Amino acid sequence: MNDTVLNAANRHFAADYFEARQRFRDCVQETAAGEMAVYPSPARGPRGEELSTDVAWFGDRRAPKLGIMVSATHGVEGYCGSAAQLDWLEQRGYAALKSDEAMLLVHALNPYGFAWDRRVTQEGCDLNRNFVDFNAPLPNNEAYDLLADSLVPRELDGPALEAAEATIEKFRATRGELALRKARTSGQYRHPTGMFFGGFCPSVARQTLEQIVADYDVESRRLVLVLDYHTGLGPYGYGELQCEQASGMSGYERARSIFGPSVTSPDLGTSSAVVLNGTQDDYWQRILGDRHVYICVEFGTYSPETARSALRADHWLYAYRQDQVETEVGYQIRRRVRQHFYPETDDWKEMVLYRSRQVQRQMIEGLRL
């Protein structure tokens, strides 16, 4: 049988969070080479199901060099990351590890968002804006404050929506598209039902990652390479390798030495993302400094305006129509969000796994530099 990348993709992309979790657990157990751990979540699924972040370790627990693959930082984006992790397991990627190397797979870091097809955590946080120091003054986003009621209006049609769009278009016309993107996506800390809300305190998912890091003594490692899987931004199907500003230009140069010149940086203006507050790399930079390389593997889907519309509907539902979450209105909104962040098309899935295999290979090679 000719086992193509497409065949593998069709095996590994799951129908929902629960299937993805079970496949991950089964695959780790079948390898007999990794050790599993389960981190239960206090959140529940759409039918009251138990949720969890599942972890697998491969290699010597004392290995000084460690690779980490994270899926579902942004919940609904977990279809992609989970499939990439399953593919690495099926391809026996762990067999390539040398005696001083190990791999840590973090499956469904934000299980609530994965199970409910939302980007946010159960607290309504964008987890990738939640890694700020909450003991210090929080980042200010005055532009979001101006647009908050327009980005998530009380109604999704009629005069209220028309007025909201007029306000956004005026902002775009006077300040530019880049300023609008920064206002909307860089992170805000005042509007808990709004978009890209970074939270008022560490979320449960953030605390889960911190507990995993403590349990596996990640801070003691000499070198840590992190692949954090995301979707929804950039050209359709392309896996952009994004650095974050937290690591600065030195982090970018470290990443470029391992993953090549396709690595992008917000400091250079080459990234499809703007400079963000409170990203996961803020955390890795705090605890590891120049002993780490963080890459956000961002697979593009559809246009930013498609994302804005889908996320507006999602936030509107939970802000103003909680009683409709489990109605046809809620189901339609959930499908829209899922479709934007997980195109269930053969070409997209094939592109994801092809690029992921390349990046995973580079990661293993990078542990040896």
Disulfide bonds with the S-S distance in Angstrom:
none
